[in-house]
Amino acid sequence: MARVFIAALLLGCALHAQQPSTTPPEPPEEDPGQKPRDYAFNPVQAAKEIKAGDFYFKKGNYRAAAQRFNEATLWDSGSPEAFLKLGEAQEKLKDLAAAREAYEKFLMIATDAKAADVVKKKIAKWPEPKTPNQK
């Protein structure tokens, strides 16, 4: 009698295991630092990023400064200060193409800024960027 009961129990378990699960599987845990950020206009956060970038720039850590200034441009894409400082940091890193891009965005936003003439003269001294067709 016990054998029949155990056989029925095992058969029931086997049938239950073959049925599809009705509950969805739980999503895997993710590291919040790995998820892509959703940037929305936030001038307060942009100001914090600029302040942090200034700290790194003064310490001579231009790569960290550039990352912070870039974050500031993502939080506030109309911030001339963020683009100007990003250009300065990229220039210190000897990445003239990235510096030129940041400076050009600065000039588009702040055409009448005091630094605009200085930036224009600085860019004019640099060699022209190569196009994909040039070698």
Helices and strands as residue ranges (DSSP letters): H 2-18, H 43-59, H 62-75, H 80-92, H 96-109, H 114-125
